[in-house]
Amino acid sequence: MPSGNPPARRRGSDEIRTLVLNAARELFAEQGYEDTTTRQIAHKAGVLEHLIFRNFTNKAGLFDAAVVTPLAELVAGYATKWDQDRGNSTPEERIADFVEGLFELARSNRTLLLAVLARSEGGQSGVDELLDHIAATLHGLEGIEAIDEYPDLDPPATMAAVTGMVVGVALFDKALFPSSTRKPSRQRLITEMTKIISARLDRPQR
């Protein structure tokens, strides 16, 4: 009878991508973007390093797929939903969907985003480009056609204020709520931010 270990199971490209993305998110969060190498990511994922370059081209492409792409998908999906649901849902319901999605995305990538922000103060190479890419993705919200319903809005300023509030509450809750005070629940935070944004949009137009 043959002896020895059975042959290793061949992994598909989707499984490899998932392993690499999960490993990248963990290492980027633990060590930051600049201090994480593709060799470390490959080792943690249990794959050969050349597979990272085959699937993502380079480390920046991997960061884009691991962190920025989910954000871009949220923005694109929200812009489409806003326009498609105009007759089926209220503006407040659509705003609530976006606030919750962005809040959860920021919370799930909290350590990594904080690490990128911290490194931006030191002028580290590559970090400014990453932040600019994230900002450009968020500004995709300016493409919402229904924004024309609010002629007194300045789209870049409005989107910066909205995303800044939601992401700021998600990332900096420890600085916003002292340990001696009651911290509002996740749902309460989402509800209050939705009310603030909705109140701004519901103001009579001049």
C-alpha positions in Angstrom: 0.0 0.0 0.0 1.3 3.5 -0.7 2.6 5.4 2.3 3.1 9.0 3.2 0.9 12.0 3.5 -1.9 12.5 1.0 -1.3 15.1 -1.7 -2.1 18.7 -0.7 -5.5 19.9 -1.9 -5.2 22.4 -4.7 -6.7 25.7 -3.7 -8.8 27.7 -6.1 -8.1 31.3 -7.0 -11.1 32.6 -4.9 -9.8 30.8 -1.8 -6.3 32.2 -2.3 -7.7 35.7 -2.7 -9.7 35.4 0.5 -6.7 34.1 2.4 -4.5 36.9 1.2 -7.1 39.6 1.8 -7.7 38.4 5.4 -4.0 38.2 6.1 -3.4 41.7 4.7 -6.2 43.3 6.7 -4.8 41.7 9.9 -1.2 42.7 9.3 -2.0 46.2 8.0 -4.0 46.7 11.2 -1.3 45.4 13.5 1.8 46.9 11.8 0.5 49.6 9.5 0.8 49.9 5.8 4.4 50.9 5.5 5.8 48.3 7.9 3.9 45.4 6.4 5.6 43.5 3.5 4.1 41.2 0.9 6.4 38.4 2.1 4.8 38.7 5.6 1.3 38.7 4.1 2.1 35.6 2.0 3.5 33.8 5.0 0.5 34.5 7.2 -1.9 33.6 4.3 0.1 30.3 3.7 0.6 31.1 0.0 3.6 31.8 -2.2 4.5 35.5 -2.5 4.2 35.6 -6.3 0.5 34.8 -6.0 0.0 38.2 -4.3 1.5 39.9 -7.4 -0.5 37.7 -9.7 -3.8 38.6 -8.0 -3.1 42.2 -6.9 -0.1 43.5 -8.8 1.6 45.1 -5.8 1.0 46.0 -2.1 -0.9 49.2 -3.0 -3.2 47.1 -5.1 -3.7 44.7 -2.2 -4.6 47.5 0.1 -7.0 48.9 -2.4 -8.8 45.5 -2.6 -8.7 44.9 1.1 -9.9 48.3 2.4 -10.7 50.8 -0.4 -12.8 48.5 -2.6 -15.4 47.7 0.1 -15.7 51.4 0.7 -16.0 52.1 -3.1 -18.7 49.4 -3.3 -20.6 51.0 -0.4 -20.5 54.4 -2.1 -21.5 53.1 -5.5 -24.3 51.0 -4.1 -25.6 53.9 -2.0 -25.6 56.3 -5.0 -27.5 53.8 -7.1 -29.9 53.0 -4.3 -30.6 56.7 -3.7 -31.6 57.3 -7.3 -33.6 54.0 -7.7 -35.5 54.2 -4.4 -36.6 57.8 -4.7 -40.2 56.8 -5.1 -40.1 53.8 -2.7 -38.4 55.1 0.4 -38.0 58.4 2.3 -34.7 60.4 2.2 -34.3 59.6 5.9 -34.4 55.9 5.2 -31.8 56.1 2.5 -29.6 58.3 4.7 -29.9 55.8 7.5 -28.8 53.0 5.2 -25.7 54.9 4.2 -24.9 56.0 7.7 -25.1 52.5 9.1 -23.1 51.0 6.2 -20.3 53.6 6.5 -20.3 53.4 10.3 -19.9 49.6 10.2 -17.2 49.7 7.5 -15.2 52.2 9.5 -15.6 50.2 12.7 -14.6 46.9 11.0 -11.4 48.6 9.7 -10.9 50.8 12.7 -7.4 49.8 13.7 -6.1 49.9 10.1 -7.6 53.3 9.4 -6.3 54.8 12.6 -2.8 53.4 11.8 -2.9 55.0 8.3 -4.1 58.3 9.8 -1.3 58.2 12.5 1.3 57.6 9.9 0.0 60.5 7.7 1.3 62.9 10.4 4.8 61.6 9.9 4.9 62.2 6.2 5.6 58.5 5.4 5.9 57.6 1.8 2.8 56.2 0.2 0.4 57.1 3.0 -0.7 60.4 1.5 -1.5 58.6 -1.7 -3.6 56.1 0.2 -5.5 58.9 2.0 -6.1 60.7 -1.3 -7.4 57.5 -2.9 -9.9 57.0 0.0 -11.0 60.7 -0.2 -11.5 60.3 -4.0 -13.6 57.2 -3.4 -15.8 59.0 -0.8 -16.3 61.9 -3.2 -18.0 59.6 -5.5 -21.1 60.4 -3.5 -21.2 63.8 -5.4 -22.5 61.8 -8.3 -25.9 61.2 -6.6 -28.3 62.7 -9.1 -30.9 63.6 -6.5 -28.4 66.1 -5.0 -29.9 68.5 -7.4 -33.0 68.5 -5.2 -30.9 70.6 -2.7 -29.6 73.6 -4.7 -28.1 75.4 -1.7 -25.8 72.5 -0.9 -22.1 72.5 -1.7 -21.6 68.8 -2.6 -17.9 68.5 -1.7 -18.4 70.3 1.6 -21.6 68.4 2.4 -20.1 65.0 1.7 -17.0 65.9 3.7 -19.1 66.9 6.7 -21.3 63.8 6.5 -18.5 61.3 6.0 -16.3 63.1 8.5 -19.0 62.9 11.2 -19.8 59.2 10.6 -16.2 58.0 10.3 -15.1 60.2 13.2 -17.7 58.8 15.6 -16.8 55.3 14.5 -13.1 55.7 14.9 -12.8 58.2 17.8 -15.5 57.1 20.2 -13.0 56.8 23.1 -12.1 60.4 22.7 -15.8 61.5 22.4 -17.2 59.6 25.4 -15.4 59.8 28.7 -15.4 56.6 30.7 -17.3 58.4 33.4 -20.3 59.0 31.1 -22.8 56.7 29.4 -21.8 55.7 26.0 -24.7 55.6 23.5 -25.5 52.4 21.8 -24.4 51.8 18.2 -28.0 52.1 17.0 -28.5 55.4 19.0 -25.4 56.9 17.4 -26.6 55.9 13.9 -30.1 57.3 14.6 -28.8 60.6 15.9 -26.4 61.1 13.0 -29.2 60.3 10.6 -31.5 62.9 12.2 -28.7 65.5 12.0 -28.2 64.9 8.2 -31.9 64.7 7.5 -32.6 67.9 9.3 -30.1 69.7 7.1 -31.6 68.3 3.9 -35.2 69.0 5.1 -34.5 72.7 5.5 -36.6 74.9 3.2 -34.5 75.7 0.1 -33.8 79.4 -0.6 
